[in-house]
Amino acid sequence: MKHKGKIMLVFDRYKKKLQFPGGLIEAGETAREAAARELLEETNQTADLLFLGIMHWDLQGTRVLHQTGEVYGALFFAEKEHLDVFLENDEVSACQMVAVPEELGRLDPLIAGVLRAVSDRL
C-alpha cells in the first residue's frame, strides 16, 4: 500500500522484521480476496487492489510458510490518501512507511528486491 509517496510494510512480531502484509489463500478464496483479507487483518486498511503480477521463489531447501521447493505468490498494490488507524494484532506489532528507493538498503533483501522490480508501477 502506498501513502504519501511511501510504501507500507508491517513489522512481523514473530519473524522480527518488516514484511509485506499478506499470507496464504484460504479454501474458497481468490488471490485478490485473500490479499484484501490479509491487508485488513494485519493493517486495518481496506482498499481497491490492483494486481501487479506473480512472484516466484526457488527456496532451494529453505522452509518458508511450511513450504519447500518453488513457491508462487500474487502481488497486489493499492494507494490510499487517508489511512485508517492501525490496530496492533497477533501477527503485526506495527506498520512502517518506507521511502522507495531511498530506504531499500535497510530492508530484507527479498522485500527490497520485489520493491525494486515493481517500483516503476508504484
MDTraj code that builds the backbone (N, CA, C; nanometers):
import mdtraj as md
import numpy as np

residues = "MET LYS HIS LYS GLY LYS ILE MET LEU VAL PHE ASP ARG TYR LYS LYS LYS LEU GLN PHE PRO GLY GLY LEU ILE GLU ALA GLY GLU THR ALA ARG GLU ALA ALA ALA ARG GLU LEU LEU GLU GLU THR ASN GLN THR ALA ASP LEU LEU PHE LEU GLY ILE MET HIS TRP ASP LEU GLN GLY THR ARG VAL LEU HIS GLN THR GLY GLU VAL TYR GLY ALA LEU PHE PHE ALA GLU LYS GLU HIS LEU ASP VAL PHE LEU GLU ASN ASP GLU VAL SER ALA CYS GLN MET VAL ALA VAL PRO GLU GLU LEU GLY ARG LEU ASP PRO LEU ILE ALA GLY VAL LEU ARG ALA VAL SER ASP ARG LEU".split()
xyz = np.array([
    [0.0843, -0.1170, 0.0000],
    [0.0000, 0.0000, 0.0000],
    [0.0887, 0.1232, 0.0000],
    [0.0527, 0.2176, -0.0837],
    [0.1271, 0.3429, -0.0938],
    [0.0452, 0.4544, -0.0303],
    [0.1148, 0.5379, 0.0468],
    [0.0514, 0.6524, 0.1124],
    [0.1540, 0.7655, 0.1179],
    [0.1189, 0.8787, 0.0613],
    [0.2066, 0.9962, 0.0598],
    [0.3464, 0.9627, 0.0082],
    [0.3517, 0.8842, -0.0981],
    [0.4781, 0.8533, -0.1627],
    [0.5609, 0.7438, -0.0979],
    [0.5121, 0.6853, 0.0105],
    [0.5858, 0.5787, 0.0791],
    [0.5054, 0.4492, 0.0768],
    [0.5756, 0.3372, 0.0936],
    [0.5142, 0.2049, 0.0924],
    [0.4985, 0.1541, 0.2354],
    [0.3802, 0.1011, 0.2670],
    [0.3537, 0.0466, 0.3996],
    [0.4036, -0.0979, 0.4091],
    [0.4855, -0.1218, 0.5091],
    [0.5264, -0.2572, 0.5444],
    [0.4814, -0.2834, 0.6869],
    [0.4734, -0.4100, 0.7237],
    [0.4315, -0.4464, 0.8593],
    [0.5484, -0.5103, 0.9327],
    [0.5567, -0.4856, 1.0639],
    [0.6601, -0.5491, 1.1451],
    [0.6020, -0.6777, 1.2022],
    [0.6476, -0.7890, 1.1473],
    [0.6019, -0.9218, 1.1887],
    [0.6591, -0.9522, 1.3265],
    [0.5714, -0.9707, 1.4244],
    [0.6178, -0.9890, 1.5620],
    [0.6892, -1.1217, 1.5831],
    [0.6675, -1.2206, 1.4973],
    [0.7341, -1.3500, 1.5129],
    [0.8670, -1.3538, 1.4381],
    [0.8691, -1.3011, 1.3169],
    [0.9923, -1.3003, 1.2370],
    [1.0843, -1.1853, 1.2750],
    [1.0289, -1.0882, 1.3482],
    [1.1059, -0.9722, 1.3948],
    [1.1670, -0.8924, 1.2789],
    [1.0869, -0.8748, 1.1726],
    [1.1349, -0.7936, 1.0611],
    [1.0174, -0.7386, 0.9813],
    [1.0486, -0.6376, 0.8994],
    [0.9472, -0.5777, 0.8135],
    [0.9152, -0.6709, 0.6979],
    [0.7875, -0.6818, 0.6685],
    [0.7367, -0.7702, 0.5638],
    [0.6272, -0.6965, 0.4869],
    [0.5873, -0.7537, 0.3740],
    [0.4649, -0.7092, 0.3088],
    [0.3477, -0.7659, 0.3874],
    [0.2350, -0.6940, 0.3968],
    [0.1154, -0.7580, 0.4511],
    [0.0769, -0.8725, 0.3575],
    [0.0345, -0.9831, 0.4124],
    [-0.0064, -1.0936, 0.3259],
    [-0.0042, -1.2264, 0.3973],
    [-0.0409, -1.3286, 0.3245],
    [-0.0452, -1.4623, 0.3814],
    [-0.0958, -1.5616, 0.2797],
    [-0.1448, -1.6711, 0.3295],
    [-0.1903, -1.7804, 0.2443],
    [-0.3361, -1.7631, 0.2030],
    [-0.3702, -1.8204, 0.0891],
    [-0.5082, -1.8209, 0.0410],
    [-0.5843, -1.9298, 0.1148],
    [-0.7002, -1.8948, 0.1694],
    [-0.7846, -1.9927, 0.2378],
    [-0.8778, -2.0601, 0.1373],
    [-0.9282, -2.1759, 0.1742],
    [-1.0187, -2.2520, 0.0870],
    [-1.1342, -2.1636, 0.0412],
    [-1.1596, -2.1628, -0.0891],
    [-1.2712, -2.0875, -0.1451],
    [-1.2397, -1.9425, -0.1785],
    [-1.1212, -1.8935, -0.1430],
    [-1.0843, -1.7551, -0.1707],
    [-1.0108, -1.7433, -0.3039],
    [-1.0261, -1.6285, -0.3662],
    [-0.9389, -1.5939, -0.4778],
    [-0.8141, -1.5283, -0.4190],
    [-0.7120, -1.5118, -0.5005],
    [-0.5906, -1.4442, -0.4541],
    [-0.6219, -1.3008, -0.4116],
    [-0.7073, -1.2318, -0.4863],
    [-0.7447, -1.0939, -0.4520],
    [-0.8206, -1.0891, -0.3190],
    [-0.9122, -1.1822, -0.2983],
    [-0.9866, -1.1864, -0.1717],
    [-0.8928, -1.2129, -0.0543],
    [-0.7970, -1.3029, -0.0731],
    [-0.7001, -1.3324, 0.0330],
    [-0.6145, -1.2096, 0.0635],
    [-0.5714, -1.1391, -0.0402],
    [-0.4902, -1.0192, -0.0201],
    [-0.5686, -0.9119, 0.0549],
    [-0.6944, -0.8924, 0.0192],
    [-0.7786, -0.7937, 0.0877],
    [-0.8005, -0.8327, 0.2335],
    [-0.8257, -0.9615, 0.2586],
    [-0.8460, -1.0096, 0.3960],
    [-0.7196, -0.9899, 0.4792],
    [-0.6055, -1.0295, 0.4243],
    [-0.4790, -1.0160, 0.4976],
    [-0.4452, -0.8690, 0.5229],
    [-0.4696, -0.7819, 0.4253],
    [-0.4456, -0.6390, 0.4434],
    [-0.5287, -0.5854, 0.5593],
    [-0.6549, -0.6226, 0.5649],
    [-0.7421, -0.5786, 0.6733],
    [-0.6977, -0.6370, 0.8073],
    [-0.6718, -0.7676, 0.8116],
    [-0.6314, -0.8325, 0.9370],
    [-0.5008, -0.7752, 0.9923],
    [-0.4058, -0.7476, 0.9046],
    [-0.2728, -0.7083, 0.9506],
    [-0.2538, -0.5579, 0.9660],
    [-0.3305, -0.4764, 0.8916],
    [-0.3081, -0.3310, 0.8941],
    [-0.4315, -0.2488, 0.9286],
    [-0.5480, -0.3120, 0.9295],
    [-0.6762, -0.2442, 0.9488],
    [-0.7096, -0.1510, 0.8318],
    [-0.6567, -0.1803, 0.7132],
    [-0.6827, -0.0991, 0.5944],
    [-0.7701, -0.1761, 0.4963],
    [-0.8566, -0.1036, 0.4278],
    [-0.9292, -0.1577, 0.3134],
    [-0.8901, -0.0736, 0.1924],
    [-0.8892, -0.1357, 0.0754],
    [-0.8502, -0.0627, -0.0453],
    [-0.8891, -0.1429, -0.1683],
    [-0.9010, -0.0730, -0.2807],
    [-0.9177, -0.1393, -0.4099],
    [-0.7795, -0.1867, -0.4536],
    [-0.7648, -0.3164, -0.4705],
    [-0.6343, -0.3745, -0.5001],
    [-0.6119, -0.3901, -0.6502],
    [-0.4941, -0.3508, -0.6947],
    [-0.4517, -0.3634, -0.8334],
    [-0.3534, -0.4797, -0.8422],
    [-0.3787, -0.5744, -0.9319],
    [-0.2897, -0.6890, -0.9498],
    [-0.1630, -0.6445, -1.0219],
    [-0.0457, -0.6710, -0.9618],
    [0.0825, -0.6353, -1.0229],
    [0.1502, -0.7524, -1.0919],
    [0.1262, -0.8724, -1.0422],
    [0.1902, -0.9873, -1.1050],
    [0.2102, -1.1025, -1.0088],
    [0.2776, -1.2047, -1.0589],
    [0.3065, -1.3249, -0.9810],
    [0.4534, -1.3220, -0.9398],
    [0.4799, -1.3506, -0.8139],
    [0.6166, -1.3625, -0.7640],
    [0.6528, -1.5100, -0.7587],
    [0.7782, -1.5401, -0.7834],
    [0.8261, -1.6785, -0.7813],
    [0.9542, -1.6859, -0.6992],
    [0.9590, -1.7818, -0.6082],
    [1.0796, -1.8062, -0.5295],
    [1.1191, -1.9518, -0.5447],
    [1.2461, -1.9761, -0.5643],
    [1.3008, -2.1113, -0.5553],
    [1.3692, -2.1174, -0.4197],
    [1.3062, -2.1851, -0.3255],
    [1.3530, -2.1849, -0.1869],
    [1.4793, -2.2670, -0.1660],
    [1.5164, -2.3499, -0.2605],
    [1.6403, -2.4275, -0.2552],
    [1.6618, -2.4917, -0.1182],
    [1.5592, -2.5617, -0.0707],
    [1.5698, -2.6336, 0.0554],
    [1.5319, -2.5545, 0.1783],
    [1.5205, -2.4231, 0.1667],
    [1.4793, -2.3410, 0.2804],
    [1.3294, -2.3575, 0.3015],
    [1.2859, -2.3610, 0.4262],
    [1.1443, -2.3777, 0.4579],
    [1.0826, -2.2405, 0.4848],
    [0.9824, -2.2032, 0.4060],
    [0.9112, -2.0765, 0.4217],
    [0.7624, -2.1057, 0.4176],
    [0.6885, -2.0557, 0.5163],
    [0.5437, -2.0789, 0.5239],
    [0.5108, -2.2274, 0.5077],
    [0.5881, -2.3109, 0.5725],
    [0.5686, -2.4565, 0.5706],
    [0.5871, -2.5149, 0.4312],
    [0.6562, -2.4443, 0.3428],
    [0.6766, -2.4890, 0.2056],
    [0.8259, -2.5031, 0.1775],
    [0.8606, -2.5952, 0.0906],
    [0.9955, -2.6033, 0.0349],
    [0.9811, -2.6114, -0.1168],
    [1.0908, -2.6004, -0.1887],
    [1.0834, -2.6073, -0.3345],
    [1.0519, -2.4724, -0.3943],
    [0.9584, -2.4701, -0.4877],
    [0.9210, -2.3462, -0.5546],
    [0.7885, -2.2954, -0.4990],
    [0.7822, -2.1654, -0.4749],
    [0.6625, -2.1024, -0.4194],
    [0.6234, -1.9863, -0.5103],
    [0.4940, -1.9711, -0.5325],
    [0.4408, -1.8609, -0.6122],
    [0.3469, -1.7784, -0.5257],
    [0.3450, -1.6486, -0.5497],
    [0.2548, -1.5612, -0.4767],
    [0.2049, -1.4499, -0.5667],
    [0.0827, -1.4069, -0.5444],
    [0.0246, -1.2962, -0.6199],
    [0.0575, -1.1656, -0.5480],
    [0.0990, -1.0657, -0.6234],
    [0.1348, -0.9362, -0.5668],
    [0.0297, -0.8335, -0.6075],
    [-0.0270, -0.7679, -0.5065],
    [-0.1278, -0.6650, -0.5287],
    [-0.0778, -0.5329, -0.4730],
    [-0.1364, -0.4239, -0.5214],
    [-0.0950, -0.2900, -0.4823],
    [-0.2186, -0.2027, -0.4655],
    [-0.2092, -0.1062, -0.3752],
    [-0.3149, -0.0066, -0.3578],
    [-0.2509, 0.1246, -0.3154],
    [-0.3173, 0.2326, -0.3470],
    [-0.2746, 0.3636, -0.2996],
    [-0.3914, 0.4235, -0.2232],
    [-0.3614, 0.4831, -0.1101],
    [-0.4673, 0.5356, -0.0251],
    [-0.4269, 0.6737, 0.0260],
    [-0.5183, 0.7695, 0.0131],
    [-0.4897, 0.9057, 0.0569],
    [-0.4951, 0.9187, 0.2086],
    [-0.5920, 0.8527, 0.2707],
    [-0.6073, 0.8597, 0.4167],
    [-0.6031, 0.7186, 0.4734],
    [-0.5140, 0.6965, 0.5692],
    [-0.5026, 0.5646, 0.6309],
    [-0.5935, 0.5536, 0.7518],
    [-0.6481, 0.4345, 0.7714],
    [-0.7233, 0.4058, 0.8923],
    [-0.6241, 0.3816, 1.0057],
    [-0.6698, 0.3932, 1.1280],
    [-0.5832, 0.3738, 1.2446],
    [-0.5377, 0.2284, 1.2501],
    [-0.4075, 0.2072, 1.2675],
    [-0.3533, 0.0724, 1.2813],
    [-0.3934, 0.0158, 1.4168],
    [-0.4337, -0.1106, 1.4182],
    [-0.4664, -0.1812, 1.5422],
    [-0.3689, -0.2970, 1.5578],
    [-0.2870, -0.2915, 1.6618],
    [-0.1921, -0.3999, 1.6871],
    [-0.2679, -0.5316, 1.6962],
    [-0.2086, -0.6386, 1.6448],
    [-0.2776, -0.7673, 1.6421],
    [-0.1798, -0.8806, 1.6694],
    [-0.2285, -1.0043, 1.6617],
    [-0.1456, -1.1206, 1.6946],
    [-0.0225, -1.1342, 1.6058],
    [-0.0324, -1.0938, 1.4799],
    [0.0774, -1.1121, 1.3849],
    [0.1671, -0.9899, 1.3701],
    [0.1080, -0.8714, 1.3805],
    [0.1783, -0.7477, 1.3460],
    [0.1797, -0.6526, 1.4652],
    [0.3003, -0.6053, 1.4995],
    [0.3112, -0.5131, 1.6122],
    [0.3145, -0.3672, 1.5682],
    [0.3426, -0.3413, 1.4393],
    [0.3488, -0.2034, 1.3907],
    [0.3461, -0.2014, 1.2384],
    [0.3049, -0.0872, 1.1848],
    [0.3169, -0.0603, 1.0419],
    [0.4226, 0.0482, 1.0265],
    [0.4973, 0.0415, 0.9195],
    [0.6009, 0.1413, 0.8959],
    [0.5978, 0.1828, 0.7495],
    [0.6073, 0.3128, 0.7264],
    [0.6101, 0.3657, 0.5912],
    [0.7556, 0.3776, 0.5472],
    [0.7852, 0.3268, 0.4270],
    [0.9223, 0.3190, 0.3772],
    [0.9327, 0.3943, 0.2448],
    [1.0328, 0.4804, 0.2344],
    [1.0582, 0.5532, 0.1097],
    [1.1344, 0.4632, 0.0132],
    [1.0838, 0.4553, -0.1105],
    [1.1486, 0.3752, -0.2147],
    [1.1972, 0.4725, -0.3225],
    [1.3218, 0.4678, -0.3614],
    [1.4248, 0.3670, -0.3338],
    [1.5165, 0.4013, -0.2171],
    [1.4974, 0.5167, -0.1544],
    [1.5920, 0.5667, -0.0547],
    [1.6210, 0.4691, 0.0596],
    [1.5219, 0.3947, 0.1063],
    [1.5397, 0.3096, 0.2242],
    [1.5520, 0.1606, 0.1930],
    [1.5670, 0.1239, 0.0680],
    [1.5726, -0.0185, 0.0322],
    [1.6893, -0.0910, 0.0982],
    [1.7996, -0.0233, 0.1212],
    [1.9176, -0.0860, 0.1789],
    [1.8988, -0.1394, 0.3193],
    [1.7995, -0.0911, 0.3911],
    [1.7780, -0.1381, 0.5289],
    [1.6748, -0.2510, 0.5377],
    [1.6202, -0.2907, 0.4235],
    [1.5156, -0.3926, 0.4221],
    [1.5726, -0.5304, 0.3944],
    [1.4953, -0.6331, 0.4292],
    [1.5273, -0.7704, 0.3926],
    [1.5498, -0.7737, 0.2410],
    [1.6532, -0.8454, 0.1940],
    [1.6822, -0.8477, 0.0500],
    [1.5644, -0.8923, -0.0368],
    [1.4828, -0.9851, 0.0107],
    [1.3669, -1.0296, -0.0666],
    [1.2670, -0.9155, -0.0848],
    [1.2354, -0.8450, 0.0239],
    [1.1405, -0.7332, 0.0182],
    [1.1965, -0.6230, -0.0721],
    [1.3237, -0.5887, -0.0526],
    [1.3870, -0.4846, -0.1343],
    [1.3870, -0.5237, -0.2820],
    [1.4131, -0.6504, -0.3114],
    [1.4146, -0.6970, -0.4499],
    [1.2794, -0.6860, -0.5170],
    [1.1749, -0.7225, -0.4450],
    [1.0398, -0.7106, -0.5009],
    [1.0073, -0.5638, -0.5254],
    [1.0386, -0.4769, -0.4298],
    [1.0100, -0.3345, -0.4472],
    [1.0879, -0.2760, -0.5649],
    [1.2132, -0.3163, -0.5822],
    [1.2915, -0.2701, -0.6980],
    [1.2261, -0.3158, -0.8289],
    [1.1812, -0.4401, -0.8304],
    [1.1249, -0.4985, -0.9527],
    [0.9954, -0.4309, -0.9958],
    [0.9185, -0.3813, -0.9013],
    [0.7878, -0.3233, -0.9357],
    [0.7831, -0.1721, -0.9155],
    [0.8944, -0.1099, -0.8804],
    [0.8932, 0.0324, -0.8446],
    [0.8410, 0.1224, -0.9559],
    [0.8597, 0.0830, -1.0812],
    [0.8092, 0.1654, -1.1917],
    [0.6572, 0.1618, -1.2018],
    [0.5927, 0.0680, -1.1325],
    [0.4459, 0.0576, -1.1360],
    [0.3808, 0.1069, -1.0075],
    [0.4613, 0.1554, -0.9132],
    [0.4059, 0.2021, -0.7852],
    [0.3757, 0.3497, -0.7901],
])
top = md.Topology()
chain = top.add_chain()
for i, resn in enumerate(residues, 1):
    res = top.add_residue(resn, chain, resSeq=i)
    for name in ("N", "CA", "C"):
        top.add_atom(name, md.element.get_by_symbol(name[0]), res)
traj = md.Trajectory(xyz[None], top)
